[in-house]
Amino acid sequence: MAILIDSDTTFIVQGITGREAVNLTRECLDYGAGARIVGGVTPGRLGREVHGVPVFDTVAQAVEHHGAPIDGSVVTVPPAFTRDAVFEALENGIKLVVIVTERIPRRDVAAMVELAGLRGARIIGPNCLGIIVPDVIKMGGIGGPAKNAAQAYTPGPIGVISRSGGMTTEMSSTLSAAGLGQSAAVSIGGDAIIGSTYAELMPLFAADPQTQGIVIYTEPGGRMEAELAAWTLAQEESRRLPIVAFMAGRFMDEMPGMSFGHAGTIVEGKEDTASEKITRLGNAGIQVAERIEDIPEMIGSAIAAHASAGNGAGAR
């Protein structure tokens, strides 16, 4: 099993005729069992095809052509038009929206997330690479070309969540090399406002029988780690999934006001610093790795200890 997507998931690509989207579409079609991309949307391009995928002017046309509800959409349109594209997807019944686009105005992201909540939908991103279920399906550019994704991601018991798209693959590749495959990996995006946080995705992994542990990649800035720590502490001890985190940007504690990489890494107060986050995660029983290469042994040992205490997957 997995979370969010599986081999039956149908989705469209909004902005499909753009160069990035053309490549992304090919990658998804080639990976695993082959994604069920039932259409693409680019206004003014009705009647064209991209790698055999029909192109429509609107999401409504794509839904009508498919003849049934469409599960998801990958949004690759420019930032000025992303809000309208996401609203269009949500208003046409799409329940999972992966937003690849970056540099979207914060107020637009806030409006998209609010509407998704009202429509019972979920947003992954923005500024993300999407979701992958190893050897089955990927939705977005995560892992790159199919042959590269197949090398980095392997089926197994570890859920992966990362603010960095590249580090989603780096951590998964490190786990795979150690013989620890992934149940699913989600690149949640590095912007200050995103659609799905660690704490919001954790219940999905916790309910998945395949997932026995979680690895996360995080950075200074924002309050997502505090939410994750609170969620973890709220679970009965016997039902807590082992979690190992890697905290990037520790040097930023010595550089107040500094940000690096993602838009969400601006430290606005002491609670946002790497050291405070590490302490908070530790207090919640979440181990924090010093190096990426330490993660496989740490999560493997944590899963073994969890199982030996009688708290394996069957007890959840």
C-alpha positions, -999 to 999 in steps of 0.1 A, spaced: 0 0 0 10 37 -1 -4 71 6 -21 97 -16 -16 79 -49 -15 44 -64 -15 27 -98 -52 36 -103 -48 73 -97 -58 95 -126 -44 130 -131 -39 158 -155 -10 182 -161 -19 219 -161 4 238 -183 13 206 -201 27 222 -233 55 241 -214 90 226 -217 92 215 -181 58 199 -182 65 181 -214 95 164 -197 76 158 -165 48 141 -184 73 118 -202 89 109 -169 56 100 -152 44 80 -182 77 60 -182 79 53 -145 67 21 -128 34 9 -141 30 41 -160 10 70 -147 -26 74 -158 -23 109 -172 -58 114 -187 -53 149 -201 -34 181 -201 -46 217 -200 -31 247 -218 -56 274 -229 -56 278 -266 -40 244 -273 -72 223 -276 -67 193 -299 -30 189 -295 -12 159 -278 19 157 -256 33 121 -256 -1 108 -266 -19 128 -238 -48 149 -252 -46 186 -245 -76 207 -235 -83 244 -230 -99 239 -196 -101 214 -168 -138 210 -173 -131 198 -209 -106 173 -195 -131 159 -170 -158 157 -196 -136 139 -220 -125 114 -193 -161 107 -184 -154 104 -147 -139 124 -119 -102 130 -121 -82 123 -90 -54 148 -93 -35 176 -111 1 186 -114 3 223 -118 32 237 -137 19 271 -149 37 304 -143 33 319 -108 10 347 -119 -16 322 -132 -12 294 -106 -40 306 -84 -65 305 -112 -53 271 -124 -56 256 -89 -90 272 -83 -101 257 -117 -89 222 -107 -106 224 -72 -139 237 -87 -139 207 -111 -137 181 -83 -100 174 -83 -90 163 -48 -51 162 -50 -32 191 -64 6 190 -67 20 225 -73 54 225 -89 55 262 -95 77 284 -72 77 321 -64 39 322 -60 27 352 -40 19 342 -4 -16 355 -5 -23 334 -35 -10 303 -18 -31 311 13 -62 314 -9 -55 281 -26 -50 263 6 -81 278 21 -102 267 -9 -87 232 -9 -99 229 27 -134 240 18 -135 215 -11 -121 186 10 -90 185 -12 -53 184 -5 -25 205 -19 11 193 -21 35 222 -26 40 248 -40 77 247 -50 78 209 -47 86 179 -69 56 158 -60 50 122 -48 64 88 -56 54 53 -47 84 32 -56 80 9 -87 44 20 -90 37 56 -99 51 91 -95 32 123 -98 55 152 -105 92 156 -113 104 137 -82 133 115 -90 138 129 -125 138 105 -155 122 71 -149 155 52 -150 171 76 -124 140 74 -101 141 36 -103 177 36 -90 170 60 -61 136 47 -50 129 11 -40 98 -4 -23 100 -8 14 88 3 49 101 38 52 80 69 45 100 100 34 89 136 37 111 165 27 110 202 23 137 199 -4 129 181 -36 165 171 -43 170 159 -7 138 137 -10 158 117 -36 191 119 -18 176 105 15 157 78 -4 187 68 -24 207 66 9 180 44 24 178 22 -8 216 17 -8 213 4 28 185 -20 18 157 1 33 131 9 6 103 34 8 65 31 11 61 65 -4 81 98 -6 66 132 -6 84 165 -15 62 190 4 79 222 -8 102 248 7 80 279 7 68 297 38 32 286 32 25 251 18 -5 229 14 5 199 35 29 198 65 47 170 82 20 168 109 -8 167 83 8 139 63 18 118 94 -17 103 100 -17 90 64 17 72 70 5 60 104 -25 44 89 -5 27 61 3 -10 71 35 -9 49 50 20 67 71 12 97 91 43 101 94 79 89 124 99 77 121 137 73 144 164 59 138 198 75 154 233 77 154 263 100 124 287 96 87 281 102 67 261 128 62 228 111 85 209 134 66 222 164 34 209 149 51 175 142 64 173 178 30 181 192 13 155 169 38 129 180 34 135 217 -4 133 213 -2 97 201 -2 68 225 34 57 229 26 22 216 13 37 184 40 62 176 59 55 144 97 58 148 108 91 132 144 102 123 150 137 111 179 155 94 181 192 102 199 212 75 213 247 79 226 245 115 251 272 107 222 297 104 220 299 142 253 318 140 238 341 113 207 358 127 183 370 99 200 349 73 181 326 50 193 300 25 178 280 -3 141 280 2 117 309 8 106 292 40 140 292 57 137 328 71 143 326 109 119 351 125 126 342 161 143 318 185 117 291 180 126 290 143 163 282 148 179 248 141 190 243 177 155 250 191 139 227 165 164 199 173 156 202 210 119 202 204 120 171 181 142 153 206 118 160 234 91 144 213 112 112 209 123 121 173 159 113 167 179 139 147 208 126 126 241 145 124 247 133 88 226 119 60 246 87 59 237 80 96 200 79 88 196 42 76 212 28 108 192 51 130 158 44 115 166 7 111 175 4 148 145 25 158 121 2 139 137 -29 154 134 -15 189 98 -6 182 90 -41 170 108 -58 199 87 -37 223 56 -53 208 47 -22 189 51 -34 153 29 -26 123 3 -51 134 -1 -33 167 -9 0 151 
